[in-house]
Amino acid sequence: MVHQAIPAARRYSPQQQAALISFTYNVGVGALQGSTLRRRLLAGDDPQQVIAEELPRWSRGDARPCR
């Protein structure tokens, strides 16, 4: 599903692909499709920078750190 939503992900490093797959598994395909992360990657932004900046935005629930 990640490669369908973000075709360029096929060219990302294995670690970047794993991060996107894990993200999608945890939040769901719908969340990936509507995410700023996906929008930025589709726009051609640097994957390393986008992943580093966008994934932490999803690490909190109810403004509390996830454990």
C-alpha angles and dihedrals in degrees: 000000000000092000091049092050094042109024093182089062088084087074096048122103117272089252093053091048090049091051091052093045091049091047091051092047091052101042101025136246093276091058091049092050092052097041131115085225091065093042091054094046092050088050089059100253116158106280094215092054095042094049092046092050102037106039094062089057087068097049097088132072119194088357090295124114115258115241 
